[in-house]
Amino acid sequence: MVIAGAMRLFAEEPDRYLPDPALPARRLLDARFVFFLGPTPFVNLVSSVRVDARDVAALVEEIRACAGPERRRVAWVVGPSCEPGDLRERLEALGFVPADRPPFESVTTAMALTEPPAVGGTDAVFVRPVESFEDYVLSDEITSAGFGVDERERAAFAGMAPERFAAYRERDDYLRFLAFVDKTPVASAAANACELGLFLGGAATLRAARGQGAYRALVRARWDEAVKRGTPALVILAGAMSRPILERVGFERVCDLTVLFDPQTGD
């Protein structure tokens, strides 16, 4: 199936279509760019860039000013819809480097699913929504372990967990799930909902539990949620580990995107 139109753009540039994130995260939505500032200083994304070639350097300075000195690892996501068409080369000429720190990867693939996923072999996996604060912290811990997040960033997430959980409880467009095998929590996943479907993010399985179907079961749980909401579509920016699994369950590739760090935003 060919992914086209609004669904294709949603897969490539989800931050432009999703609702504003829950505090303490925030989003700067501009006709020229989208700047997502995560709940900690270490997750920051610039996407949907639409500027004239002569304005790229000025936009970089504008984003740096928006980020301020406390933000680290500001990543720019460059896809085929970005303007100018040689944005990646222009950013590299300004000293930008490939993203190489978790949870970022230097190349990510926009993918979409508009039919039920083929996720057989998951009967041994039990999935349920994150409900309590303990669940929420456990979800954080599994995600950090699965992505290899360093201790400094883990500590930042842990310190803001009460505030983030309170925001999570107030929203119905941000979802988290836990997956269990033999009553043991082994995987976690998240999703953001909008009128086009669900954007999948934050899915991770503990290394010792990989290969047992937890990731696929979490895809199914989020598909079921999308169907329940009347928006039967999933999109994701997939990394190297998840791409093959997603292709097997039915996701279609939309495009590849380059992810670059601005070295002047520190480490």
ABEGO torsion letter per residue (X at the ends): XBBBEAAAAAAABAAAABBBBBOABBBBBBAABBBBBBABAABBBBBGBBBBAAAAAAAAAAAAAAAEAABBGBBBBBBAABOBAAAAAAAAAAGBBBBABOABBABBBBBBBABBBBABGAAABBBBBBABAAAAAAAAAAAAAAAGBBAAAAAAAAAAAAAAAAAAAABAABBBBBBBBGGBBABBBBBBBBAAEBBBBGBBBBAAABGAGAAAAAAAAAAAAAAAAGBBBBBBBBBAAAAAAAAAAGBBBABBBBBBBBAAAEX
